[in-house]
């Protein structure tokens, strides 16, 4: 008898979990600031405490416009299809399955391989301009900016690109003409929209741990939605949710 009761409760909990909204986290920062590493650490932090937590990381690079010439400024806001980013995030939040092309850093092009995303609890989207576009920003539940010294970021960029076989002079020229101006004009100003700023990038394990704890609290809050804040289907109404302000600046 106990066996059947446990199974019934487990099925009910699973259904309840699948009905709750998806938490979408946006992680921005300059080139080679450690955004991907921070995303992986957040995912590990979540799954360490909840092994059945379904977390998916996607990159803004998957949304480059298809008609970009090789001479294009790949760090400029117009090089990305922000409308498609917003459409994909909106579908994910509605728990609709989506497919995203994977970006190949070595060839600097979107590959034929596609990733299908469905039945997730948390989605983390990372990219240099994730916090820049208003239509994307409004879909983010938690906005993160990874802050790292510009000299260190340049050194990492040089090491990464030369390891991919790119010419050192070309790497420096591209950084000076495109990457640095784009960071100063678009990426760094979007830092003001961040809920959480992570100084020193992936070295700041305390901030990342606190962020993971905040996401778990967010997920827990959404499984216990007060009746006056719920819609007819049991999801939370569109309201300005109070956030843990102590996490806004993790000192």
DADA-V876932 format. One record per backbone hydrogen bond with DSSP energy under -1.0 kcal/mol. CO is the residue of the C=O (numbers start at 1). NH is the residue of the N-H. E is the energy in kcal/mol with one decimal. If there is no record, write none. Layout:
# DADA-V876932
co: {CO	CO}
nh: {NH	NH}
e: {E	E}
This chain:
# DADA-V876932
co: {1	2	3	4	5	6	7	8	9	10	11	12	13	14	23	24	24	25	26	27	28	30	34	35	36	37	38	39	40	41	42	43	44	46	50	54	54	56	58	59	60	61	63	65	69	72	73	76	77	79	80	81	82	83	84	85	86	87	88	89	90	91	92	98	100	102	104	104	109	113	115	117	121	122	123	124	125	126	127	129	129	133	134	136	137	142	143	143	144	145	147	149	150	151	152	153	154	155	156	157	158	159	161	162	167	168	169	170	171	172	173	174	174	175	178	179	180	181	182	182	183	186	188	189	190	191	196	198	198	200	201	203	204	205	206	207	208	209	210	211	212	213	214	215	216	217	218	226	227	229	231	235	237	239	243	244	245	249}
nh: {5	6	7	8	9	10	11	12	13	14	15	16	17	18	123	141	142	125	144	127	146	33	38	39	40	41	42	43	44	45	46	47	48	50	53	121	122	124	126	62	63	64	81	68	72	74	76	79	80	65	82	85	86	87	88	89	90	91	92	93	94	96	95	117	115	111	108	109	104	102	100	98	23	56	25	58	27	60	130	132	133	137	138	139	140	26	195	196	28	198	200	153	154	155	156	157	158	159	160	161	162	163	166	165	171	172	173	174	175	176	177	178	179	180	182	183	184	185	186	187	188	190	191	192	193	194	145	147	201	203	204	205	208	209	210	211	212	213	214	215	216	217	218	219	220	221	222	229	230	237	234	231	239	241	245	247	248	251}
e: {-1.8	-2.4	-1.9	-2.1	-2.2	-2.3	-2.2	-2.0	-2.7	-2.2	-2.3	-2.4	-2.3	-2.1	-2.6	-2.4	-1.5	-2.8	-3.3	-2.0	-3.2	-1.5	-2.5	-2.5	-2.4	-2.2	-2.4	-2.4	-2.5	-2.4	-2.2	-2.6	-1.7	-2.1	-2.1	-2.9	-2.2	-2.8	-2.1	-1.6	-2.3	-1.2	-2.8	-1.0	-1.8	-1.1	-1.5	-2.1	-1.3	-2.5	-1.3	-1.9	-2.4	-2.2	-2.5	-2.5	-2.5	-2.1	-2.4	-2.5	-1.3	-3.0	-1.9	-3.2	-3.2	-3.1	-1.5	-1.2	-2.9	-2.6	-2.5	-2.1	-2.5	-2.3	-3.0	-2.8	-2.8	-3.0	-1.0	-1.3	-1.1	-2.8	-2.1	-1.6	-1.5	-2.7	-2.3	-2.2	-2.9	-2.9	-1.4	-2.0	-2.3	-2.3	-2.2	-2.3	-2.6	-2.1	-2.6	-2.7	-2.3	-1.5	-2.1	-1.6	-2.3	-2.4	-2.5	-2.5	-2.1	-2.5	-2.6	-2.4	-1.7	-3.1	-2.1	-2.1	-2.3	-2.4	-2.6	-1.6	-3.2	-1.0	-1.6	-1.2	-1.7	-1.6	-2.3	-2.1	-1.2	-1.7	-1.8	-1.9	-1.8	-2.4	-2.4	-2.3	-2.4	-2.0	-2.2	-2.2	-2.1	-2.0	-2.3	-2.6	-2.3	-2.6	-1.6	-1.9	-1.0	-3.3	-1.8	-3.3	-1.4	-1.1	-1.2	-2.1	-1.6	-1.5}
